[in-house]
Amino acid sequence: MTNSAVSELVSRSNRLGGDPRNTNYAGGNTSAKGIETDPVTGQDVELVWVKGSGGDLGTLTASGLAVLRLDRIRALVDVYPGVDREDEMVAAFDYCLHGKGGAAPSIDTAMHGLVGAAHVDHLHPDSGIALATAANGPQLTEKIFGHRVVWLPWRRPGFQLGLDIAAIKESNPQAVGCILGGHGITAWGATSEECERNSLWIIDTAAAYIEANSKPEPFGSVLPGYSALPETERHAKAAAIAAKIRGLASTDRPMVGHYTDSEAVLDFLARAEHPRLADLGTSCPDHFLRTKVKPLVLDLPATATVEEMAARLRELHELYRAEYRAYYGRHATPDSPAMRGADPLIVLVPGVGMFSYGRDKQTARVAGEFYVNAINVMRGAEGLSTYTPIDESEKFRIEYWALEEAKLQRMPQPKPLATRIALVTGAASGIGKAIATRLAAEGACVVVADLDLAKAQGAAQEIGTTDVAIGVRADVSDEAAVQAAVDAAVLAFGGLDLIVNNAGLSLSRSLLDTSVADWDLQHNVMAKGSFLVSRAAAQVLIDQGLGGDLVYVSSKNSVFAGPNNVAYGAVKADQAHQVRLLAAELGEYGVKVNGINPDGVVQGSGIFSSGWGANRAAVYGVEEKDLGAFYANRTLLKREVLPEHCANAVFALVGPDLTHTTGLHVPVDAGVAAAFLR
């Protein structure tokens, strides 16, 4: 029976978790009970398989299940010390585990183990939470579902909640589930199919009732000047203000951002009731653990200028931090965990959209998704009644729960470049691709910029999901195109921290054979292009106030005079001096500017494969296939330089060790004495 029970549970979980109408990312849990042979005694033992702590229903696999003995879970009832000490019961679950491996049991394990049904679902659907947060939720529950669904007043997740739901199931044999006040729903069934059917019936019935009975404008009338801006104007304003907001949200610790301008968000912010509702905060624990108890809301119309918005946001940010510290002070006890930071995780800008923040892109994106869930909940509750979330004191108990703190402490240490956002030009191949790949491996979010959009997107897909890397088109010689690429980076991840000027090309020609077009092409891409990228990116770095790094991929040719490359050598010298000039200018903003000087990098190089390699091979009198070996043989170390060696140097410059180094050029040439820096 084991394989069947587990397979059905995983399939049910994936179906339920794959539909956002049923539950949010990583929210809720499911379980199944069954019989397995104890390998020690040879006797049958009753087990429960339940989604483990921190997992996601939509992507759950068997390895994400905790497996526990039901006789031992039930025995805990006799030693349960009461609500005041129920946190101790989570550790007791470890003594109920069966077999090797499996996920860590979650706080909701008692709910699944103690409820007298073979299959149990606990979910956070927007429609169910709307009823759970309505002022007359008990009356609505009875009206909508009759005796088939029972109202359970708010109780913090834990062992007592499991006992309460078990008691409801026992005393209400006609019931198929319950509405958990302020929280969500729980449903059960004798089979996996019946349990899933009951869960979906509760969710769909609640949604249909809300749709049919909601008042026309739950959030009130449209405020003059607060309607959504046209898309192009909206995105331009979002890009212009995103870095300023990220700087505020990163006051206590650096954050990655996510921008959302969905219809649900824009409509909410356009309505008269949004300030009141936003101030009430979210209710479901899964929501406010990721969004904080409430967002920061800009109280200006969409028609305000970026400068006006930025100034007001700075004022509101100070007020938000003061209010959050007061909230912590009102509820903290001597044994409460230290305050984790007073900055908002959700910032709402009328007419523009929502900016959400987290320790990485996925966390920031999910925080935004959760606040959209909260908006949907508010709409449903206000449409039928009055939105009434759980008390502030209860929110604090969960936000600063010792168990939640322990979960945070178990998280792996962040990678060296975690929270940093990188833009690498010319990154679809060769040195640029190697740099982008290395930066992402070290924890950065990466924007792969290249003249060829398809190749940029392909390289980004090789690096990781869109939470790690995206591809954008960038003609670095075009001012508008550069600004568009920087804007795309800012809207994708919230800002910028690390920019690598790598885009380049080369034409190997003598002085007399170099045309004005040849000269202009190389200077437009590398000298002008680096200038344009650095200028646009520097504005973001200054707006954020978080420092940052500019890195130029120059060349040994910036200091070494080789034959037949007057345009290329001259433009590389230009780039090299840009490093020095910008290091002097941007230092006051905490921005480091450095460069690397590679020797010829043949393998994987777009430049070498497009004709430069053949030309240089002809200059040196070798076969093109032997050019890499030729370059290696002329170095002191007799080693060929590969793209990965350049990536290593860039990481060294922007990583955690060289924090006091700026204006430096690092040779990556295996030792070319003529290119030694002087």
C-alpha positions in Angstrom: 0.0 0.0 0.0 2.9 2.3 0.6 3.8 3.0 -3.0 0.2 3.6 -3.9 -0.5 5.9 -0.9 2.6 8.0 -1.6 2.0 8.1 -5.4 -1.6 9.3 -4.9 -0.5 11.9 -2.3 2.2 13.3 -4.5 -0.1 13.5 -7.5 -2.9 15.1 -5.5 -0.4 17.6 -4.0 1.0 18.6 -7.4 -2.5 19.1 -8.9 -3.6 21.2 -5.9 -0.4 23.2 -5.6 -0.1 23.7 -9.4 -3.2 25.9 -9.4 -2.8 29.3 -7.6 -6.5 29.4 -6.9 -6.0 26.6 -4.4 -2.9 27.7 -2.5 0.1 29.9 -2.7 3.7 28.9 -3.4 5.1 26.7 -0.5 1.8 27.2 1.3 -0.4 24.5 2.8 0.2 20.8 3.3 -1.3 17.5 2.4 -1.2 14.0 3.9 -2.1 10.4 3.6 -2.3 7.5 6.1 -1.5 3.9 5.3 0.0 0.6 6.5 3.6 -0.5 6.1 5.6 -3.4 7.5 8.0 -2.5 10.3 11.4 -3.9 9.2 12.4 -4.5 12.8 9.3 -6.3 14.1 7.8 -7.6 10.9 4.5 -6.3 12.1 2.2 -3.9 10.3 2.5 -0.3 11.4 0.2 2.6 10.6 2.0 5.6 9.1 1.2 9.1 8.0 3.0 10.7 5.0 2.8 14.5 5.2 4.4 17.3 3.3 7.5 18.4 5.2 8.6 21.8 6.4 9.5 24.3 3.7 8.3 22.3 0.7 6.0 23.3 -2.1 2.9 21.3 -3.1 3.2 22.1 -6.8 6.6 20.6 -7.0 6.5 18.1 -4.2 8.2 14.7 -4.6 8.3 11.7 -2.4 11.5 12.9 -0.8 9.7 16.0 0.4 7.4 13.9 2.7 7.9 13.4 6.4 6.9 9.8 7.4 5.7 9.3 11.0 4.2 6.5 13.1 0.6 7.3 13.9 0.7 5.4 17.2 3.5 7.6 18.5 1.8 10.8 17.2 -1.4 9.8 19.0 0.5 9.0 22.2 1.7 12.7 22.3 -1.8 13.7 23.2 -1.3 12.2 26.6 1.9 14.2 27.3 0.8 17.4 25.6 1.7 20.2 28.1 -0.8 22.7 26.9 -0.9 25.8 24.6 1.7 27.7 26.6 4.3 25.0 25.8 3.0 23.5 22.6 6.2 24.6 20.7 7.9 21.7 22.5 5.8 19.3 20.5 7.6 20.1 17.2 10.8 18.5 18.6 8.7 15.5 19.8 7.7 14.8 16.2 11.3 13.8 15.5 10.7 10.8 17.9 7.7 9.7 15.8 9.6 9.4 12.5 9.7 6.1 10.7 12.6 4.9 8.6 15.5 6.8 7.1 15.6 10.1 5.2 12.4 12.1 4.6 11.7 15.7 5.2 11.6 17.5 8.5 8.1 17.5 10.0 6.3 20.8 9.8 4.3 22.7 12.5 1.1 21.3 10.9 2.0 17.6 11.4 -0.4 17.3 14.3 -3.3 18.5 12.2 -2.7 15.6 9.7 -1.8 12.9 12.3 -4.7 13.6 14.7 -7.6 14.2 12.3 -9.5 10.9 11.9 -9.4 10.7 8.1 -7.1 8.8 5.8 -6.4 11.9 3.7 -6.2 15.6 4.8 -5.5 18.8 2.9 -4.7 22.1 4.5 -4.7 25.0 1.9 -4.6 28.8 1.6 -7.0 29.6 -1.3 -7.9 33.3 -1.7 -11.6 32.5 -1.6 -11.3 30.5 1.6 -9.2 33.2 3.3 -11.7 35.8 2.2 -14.3 34.1 4.3 -11.8 33.4 7.1 -11.1 37.2 7.3 -14.7 38.5 6.9 -16.1 40.1 10.0 -19.1 37.8 9.9 -17.1 34.7 8.8 -18.9 32.2 11.0 -22.3 33.3 9.7 -21.1 33.3 6.1 -19.6 29.8 6.5 -22.9 28.4 7.7 -24.9 30.2 5.0 -22.7 29.1 2.2 -21.9 25.5 3.2 -24.6 24.5 5.8 -23.3 21.9 8.1 -20.8 20.4 5.6 -18.1 23.0 6.6 -17.5 24.1 10.2 -16.0 27.5 11.3 -13.0 27.3 13.6 -11.9 30.5 15.3 -8.3 31.7 14.8 -5.7 29.6 16.5 -2.0 29.7 15.8 -0.7 26.7 13.9 0.4 24.0 16.3 -0.6 20.9 18.3 -3.7 22.5 19.8 -5.0 23.4 16.3 -4.6 19.8 15.4 -6.6 18.7 18.4 -9.3 21.3 17.6 -9.7 20.1 14.0 -9.7 16.5 15.1 -12.5 17.4 17.6 -14.5 19.1 14.8 -14.2 16.1 12.5 -15.2 13.8 15.4 -18.3 15.8 16.5 -19.4 16.8 12.9 -19.6 13.5 11.0 -21.5 15.3 8.1 -18.6 17.8 7.7 -16.0 17.5 4.9 -13.8 20.4 6.2 -13.5 23.6 8.1 -12.7 27.3 7.6 -9.8 28.3 9.9 -10.5 31.9 11.1 -8.0 34.4 9.6 -6.0 31.5 8.0 -7.3 29.1 5.4 -9.2 25.8 5.0 -8.7 22.2 5.9 -10.6 19.3 4.2 -10.5 15.6 4.5 -11.7 12.4 2.9 -11.7 8.6 3.1 -9.8 8.4 -0.2 -7.3 10.7 -1.9 -9.8 11.4 -4.6 -12.6 12.3 -2.1 -10.2 14.5 -0.1 -9.2 16.4 -3.3 -12.8 16.7 -4.4 -13.8 18.1 -1.0 -11.0 20.7 -1.0 -11.9 21.9 -4.5 -15.6 22.0 -3.6 -15.0 24.3 -0.6 -12.7 26.5 -2.7 -15.0 26.7 -5.8 -18.1 27.1 -3.7 -16.6 30.0 -1.8 -15.4 31.6 -5.0 -18.7 31.3 -6.7 -20.6 32.8 -3.7 -18.2 35.7 -3.6 -18.6 36.3 -7.3 -22.4 36.2 -7.2 -22.9 38.2 -4.0 -20.0 40.7 -3.8 -20.8 44.4 -3.9 -19.8 46.0 -7.2 -16.8 48.0 -6.0 -15.3 46.3 -2.9 -12.4 48.7 -2.8 -14.5 51.9 -3.3 -14.5 54.4 -6.1 -11.5 55.4 -8.3 -9.4 58.2 -6.8 -8.7 61.0 -9.2 -5.1 60.8 -10.5 -4.6 57.3 -9.0 -5.5 55.2 -12.1 -2.8 53.2 -13.9 -0.5 55.1 -16.2 -0.3 53.9 -19.8 2.0 50.9 -20.0 5.0 52.6 -21.6 4.8 55.6 -19.2 4.2 53.2 -16.3 7.3 51.1 -17.0 9.5 54.2 -17.6 8.5 55.6 -14.3 8.9 52.3 -12.5 12.4 52.0 -14.0 13.3 55.5 -13.0 12.2 55.0 -9.3 13.0 51.3 -8.8 16.7 51.9 -7.7 15.7 54.6 -5.3 13.1 52.3 -3.6 15.6 49.4 -3.5 18.0 51.6 -1.7 15.4 52.4 0.9 14.4 48.7 1.2 18.0 47.7 1.7 18.8 50.0 4.6 19.2 47.2 7.0 20.4 44.5 4.6 20.8 44.3 0.8 17.7 43.1 -1.1 16.8 41.9 -4.5 13.6 43.3 -6.0 10.7 42.3 -8.2 8.2 44.6 -10.0 4.6 43.8 -10.5 2.0 45.8 -12.4 -0.8 43.3 -12.7 -4.4 44.5 -13.1 -5.2 43.4 -9.5 -2.4 45.6 -8.1 -3.1 48.6 -10.2 -6.9 48.5 -9.6 -6.4 48.1 -5.8 -4.1 51.2 -5.7 -6.5 53.2 -7.8 -9.3 52.8 -5.3 -10.4 54.9 -2.3 -10.2 52.2 0.3 -6.6 51.0 -0.5 -4.9 53.1 2.3 -7.2 51.7 5.0 -7.0 48.1 3.8 -3.2 48.2 3.3 -2.7 49.6 6.8 -4.7 46.6 8.2 -2.0 44.3 6.8 -2.3 40.7 5.7 -3.8 37.9 7.8 -2.8 34.4 6.6 0.5 33.5 8.3 2.0 32.4 5.0 1.3 35.9 3.7 2.7 38.2 6.3 5.8 36.0 7.0 6.8 36.9 3.5 5.4 40.4 3.1 5.8 41.8 6.7 2.7 42.8 8.6 1.9 45.6 6.2 3.3 47.4 3.1 4.7 50.9 2.6 2.2 52.8 0.5 3.1 56.0 -1.4 0.3 58.5 -0.8 0.8 60.5 -4.0 -1.1 60.3 -7.3 0.4 58.6 -10.4 0.9 62.0 -12.0 3.5 63.0 -9.4 7.0 63.4 -10.8 9.8 60.9 -10.0 11.5 63.5 -7.8 8.3 64.1 -5.9 7.7 60.4 -5.4 11.3 59.8 -4.3 11.2 62.6 -1.7 7.9 61.4 -0.3 9.1 57.8 -0.2 12.1 58.8 1.8 9.8 60.4 4.4 7.4 57.5 4.5 10.3 55.1 4.8 11.5 56.8 8.0 7.9 56.7 9.3 7.6 53.0 8.4 10.8 52.1 10.2 9.7 54.0 13.3 6.3 52.3 13.3 7.9 48.9 12.8 10.2 49.4 15.7 7.3 50.5 17.8 5.4 47.3 16.7 8.3 45.2 17.8 8.5 47.1 21.1 4.8 46.6 21.8 5.0 42.9 21.6 8.5 41.7 22.1 9.3 39.7 25.3 12.7 39.1 26.9 13.0 35.8 25.0 11.9 37.1 21.6 14.3 36.9 18.7 16.1 40.1 17.8 14.3 42.4 15.3 15.2 41.2 11.8 15.0 44.6 10.1 12.6 47.5 9.9 12.5 48.0 6.2 9.3 47.2 4.1 9.2 44.1 1.9 6.3 45.5 -0.2 6.2 49.0 -1.6 3.1 50.2 -3.4 3.2 53.1 -5.9 -0.3 54.1 -7.2 -0.5 54.1 -11.0 2.9 52.4 -11.3 2.7 49.1 -9.4 4.2 47.0 -6.6 7.9 46.6 -5.7 8.6 43.5 -3.5 11.9 42.5 -1.9 13.7 39.4 -0.6 17.1 37.8 -0.1 17.0 36.5 -3.7 14.8 37.0 -6.8 12.6 34.0 -6.0 11.9 35.3 -2.5 11.1 38.8 -3.8 8.9 37.4 -6.6 7.0 35.1 -4.2 6.5 38.0 -1.7 4.8 40.0 -4.5 2.7 37.0 -5.4 1.6 36.6 -1.8 0.6 40.3 -1.6 -1.5 39.8 -4.7 -3.1 36.9 -2.8 -3.8 39.3 0.0 -5.4 41.8 -2.3 -7.7 39.1 -3.6 -8.5 38.1 0.0 -9.3 41.7 0.8 -11.5 42.1 -2.3 -13.5 39.0 -1.4 -13.9 39.9 2.3 -14.9 43.5 1.6 -17.2 42.4 -1.1 -19.3 40.3 1.3 -18.5 42.0 4.6 -15.6 43.8 6.2 -12.0 42.6 6.0 -10.9 41.7 9.5 -7.4 40.2 9.7 -6.0 38.6 12.9 -4.8 40.9 15.7 -1.4 42.5 15.5 -0.3 40.7 18.6 -1.0 37.3 16.9 1.0 38.4 13.8 3.9 39.3 16.0 3.7 35.9 17.8 4.1 34.2 14.4 6.6 36.6 12.8 8.9 36.3 15.8 8.0 32.7 16.7 11.0 30.7 18.0 10.2 28.0 15.5 10.3 30.4 12.7 13.6 31.8 13.9 15.0 28.2 14.1 13.9 27.7 10.5 15.7 30.8 9.4 18.9 29.7 11.3 18.8 26.4 9.4 19.0 28.1 6.0 22.3 27.7 4.2 24.8 30.5 4.3 24.4 32.9 1.4 26.9 32.7 -1.5 29.5 35.5 -1.8 27.5 37.5 -4.4 24.1 36.9 -3.0 21.7 39.9 -3.4 24.0 41.4 -6.1 22.6 42.2 -9.5 25.0 42.0 -12.5 24.7 43.3 -16.0 27.3 41.9 -18.4 27.5 43.2 -22.0 28.5 41.0 -24.9 27.6 38.0 -22.7 26.1 35.5 -25.2 29.5 33.9 -25.8 33.2 33.8 -24.9 34.5 35.9 -22.1 31.2 37.6 -21.4 29.3 34.3 -21.1 32.0 32.9 -18.8 31.8 36.0 -16.6 28.0 35.9 -16.4 28.1 32.1 -15.6 30.6 32.6 -12.8 28.8 35.5 -11.3 25.5 33.5 -11.2 27.3 30.5 -9.7 28.6 32.8 -6.9 25.0 33.9 -6.1 24.4 37.0 -8.3 21.3 37.7 -10.4 22.6 38.2 -13.9 21.4 40.2 -17.0 23.0 38.8 -20.1 23.1 41.6 -22.6 24.1 41.0 -26.2 23.4 42.5 -29.7 21.8 39.1 -30.6 18.7 38.8 -28.4 18.1 35.1 -29.2 21.7 34.2 -28.2 21.4 36.4 -25.0 18.3 34.6 -24.0 19.8 31.2 -24.8 22.9 31.9 -22.7 20.6 33.1 -19.8 18.6 29.9 -20.0 21.8 27.9 -19.8 22.8 29.8 -16.7 19.5 29.3 -14.8 15.9 30.1 -14.4 14.5 33.7 -14.9 14.9 34.1 -11.1 18.7 33.8 -11.8 19.4 35.2 -15.3 17.6 36.9 -18.1 18.7 37.9 -21.6 18.2 41.3 -23.1 19.2 42.9 -26.4 21.8 45.7 -26.2 23.5 47.6 -29.0 26.0 49.3 -26.7 26.7 52.0 -29.3 23.1 53.2 -29.2 22.2 55.5 -26.2 18.5 54.6 -26.2 19.3 50.9 -26.5 21.7 51.0 -23.6 19.1 52.8 -21.4 16.5 50.2 -22.4 18.8 47.4 -21.3 19.6 49.1 -18.0 15.9 49.7 -17.4 15.2 46.0 -18.2 17.7 45.0 -15.6 16.3 47.3 -13.0 12.7 46.1 -13.6 13.8 42.5 -13.6 15.8 42.5 -10.3 15.2 45.8 -8.7 18.4 47.6 -9.4 22.1 47.0 -10.3 25.3 46.4 -8.3 27.8 45.0 -10.7 28.4 46.0 -14.4 30.9 44.4 -16.7 31.7 46.3 -19.9 32.7 43.3 -22.1 31.0 44.0 -25.5 33.6 44.2 -28.2 34.8 43.4 -31.7 38.1 43.7 -33.6 39.3 44.3 -37.1 43.0 43.4 -37.6 44.3 45.9 -40.1 47.3 48.0 -40.7 47.2 51.8 -40.4 46.9 52.3 -44.1 44.2 49.7 -44.5 42.1 51.0 -41.6 39.2 53.0 -42.9 37.3 55.7 -41.0 34.3 53.3 -40.8 36.6 50.6 -39.2 37.8 53.2 -36.7 34.3 54.5 -35.9 32.9 51.0 -35.6 35.4 49.8 -32.9 35.3 53.1 -31.0 31.5 53.2 -31.1 31.2 49.7 -29.6 34.0 49.7 -27.1 34.9 53.3 -26.1 31.5 55.0 -26.6 29.7 51.8 -25.7 31.5 51.5 -22.4 30.9 55.1 -21.7 27.2 54.8 -22.4 26.8 51.7 -20.2 28.8 53.1 -17.4 26.9 56.4 -17.4 23.4 54.7 -17.4 24.5 52.2 -14.8 26.2 54.8 -12.6 22.9 56.7 -12.3 21.3 53.5 -10.8 24.2 52.9 -8.5 24.0 56.5 -7.2 20.2 56.3 -6.8 20.5 53.2 -4.7 23.3 54.4 -2.4 24.6 50.9 -2.0 28.0 51.3 -3.7 28.8 48.8 -6.5 31.3 47.7 -9.1 32.2 48.6 -12.6 34.5 46.3 -14.4 36.0 46.9 -17.8 37.3 44.0 -19.9 40.1 45.8 -21.6 43.1 44.0 -23.1 46.9 43.6 -22.9 46.7 45.7 -26.1 45.8 48.7 -24.0 49.5 48.9 -22.9 51.2 46.6 -25.5 51.8 47.9 -29.1 51.2 45.1 -31.5 51.2 45.2 -35.3 48.1 45.8 -37.5 45.6 46.7 -34.8 45.8 50.5 -34.5 42.0 51.0 -34.0 41.6 48.1 -31.6 44.7 49.0 -29.5 43.7 52.7 -29.3 40.2 51.9 -28.2 41.4 49.5 -25.5 43.7 52.2 -24.2 40.6 54.5 -24.1 38.7 51.9 -22.0 41.7 51.4 -19.7 41.8 55.1 -19.0 38.0 55.2 -18.5 38.7 52.9 -15.5 41.0 55.4 -13.9 38.8 58.4 -14.6 35.6 56.7 -13.3 37.4 55.3 -10.2 38.3 58.8 -9.3 34.8 60.2 -10.0 32.6 57.5 -8.5 34.6 56.6 -5.4 32.6 59.1 -3.3 29.5 56.9 -4.0 31.3 53.7 -2.8 31.6 52.5 -6.4 34.7 50.6 -7.3 36.0 50.7 -10.9 38.5 48.2 -12.1 39.6 46.4 -15.3 41.1 43.2 -16.5 43.6 42.9 -19.4 43.4 39.5 -21.1 45.7 38.2 -23.7 44.1 36.7 -26.8 41.3 34.4 -25.7 40.7 32.1 -28.7 38.4 29.4 -27.3 34.7 30.3 -27.4 35.4 33.8 -28.6 33.0 35.5 -30.9 35.6 37.9 -31.9 38.2 35.3 -32.9 35.6 33.2 -34.8 34.4 36.1 -36.8 37.6 36.8 -38.6 40.0 38.3 -36.1 41.6 34.9 -35.4 42.3 34.3 -39.1 43.8 37.8 -39.4 46.0 37.5 -36.3 47.1 34.1 -37.4 48.2 35.5 -40.7 50.1 38.4 -39.0 52.0 35.9 -36.9 52.5 33.3 -39.6 50.7 30.4 -37.9 47.7 28.3 -38.7 44.5 29.6 -37.2 44.0 26.3 -35.3 47.3 26.8 -33.7 46.7 30.4 -32.6 45.8 29.5 -29.0 49.0 27.5 -28.6 51.0 30.3 -30.2 49.7 32.8 -27.7 50.4 30.4 -24.9 54.0 29.8 -26.0 54.9 33.4 -26.0 53.9 33.9 -22.3 56.1 33.5 -19.3 53.8 30.7 -17.9 53.3 29.0 -21.3 49.6 28.7 -20.6 46.6 29.5 -22.9 44.2 32.0 -21.5 40.6 30.8 -21.5 37.3 32.6 -20.9 37.0 31.1 -17.4 40.4 32.7 -16.4 38.9 36.1 -17.2 35.8 35.2 -15.2 38.0 34.3 -12.2 39.7 37.7 -12.3 36.3 39.5 -12.5 35.0 37.6 -9.5 38.2 38.4 -7.5 37.7 42.1 -8.2 34.0 42.2 -7.2 34.0 39.4 -4.5 34.3 39.8 -0.8 38.0 40.1 -0.5 39.1 43.2 -2.6 36.7 45.7 -0.9 39.4 48.4 -0.9 40.6 48.1 -4.4 39.7 50.5 -7.2 41.4 51.9 -10.3 43.3 48.6 -10.8 44.0 46.7 -14.0 44.5 42.9 -13.5 46.6 41.2 -16.3 45.0 37.9 -17.3 47.7 37.0 -19.9 49.8 34.2 -18.4 52.7 36.6 -18.3 53.3 38.9 -21.3 56.4 40.9 -20.2 55.8 43.7 -22.7 52.3 44.2 -21.2 53.5 44.6 -17.6 51.8 47.6 -16.0 54.1 50.5 -15.2 
